[in-house]
Amino acid sequence: MKSDESGAVSVFVKSAEHSVFDPAFYIIFIIVIIFADEGKILTEGEVFGTTISLEAGKTAENFYEITKEEYEKLQEEAHEH
């Protein structure tokens, strides 16, 4: 596993059928994790958390920070409905 300065991790899995390095037979996984500042919660409207592992199709730009108080208010409102 390799990690760059941004924290992204690349994992290389070699095909069992090939004994020599051939980039065509490697799979690359990149995991992007974003972290909220202390006292904040990340959200994009549906997902909430202090640490978010981005799924396919999501980018850090989809998320914004709210305060814990804002999060608690949203949770109270959701339970009322």
PEFEN-V532059 format. One record per backbone hydrogen bond with DSSP energy under -0.5 kcal/mol. CO is the residue of the C=O (numbers start at 1). NH is the residue of the N-H. Records with the same first field share a line. If there is no record, write none. Layout:
BEGIN
CO=NH + NH
END
This chain:
BEGIN
2=10
4=7
8=4
9=31
10=2
11=13 + 29
12=14
13=27
15=18
22=25
23=26
25=15
27=13 + 29
29=11 + 31
30=32
31=9 + 33
32=54
34=52
37=40
39=68
41=66
42=49
43=64
47=44
49=42
50=36
52=34 + 54
55=58
59=62
60=63
64=43
66=41
67=71
68=72
69=73
70=74
71=75
72=76
73=77
74=78
75=79
76=80
77=81
END
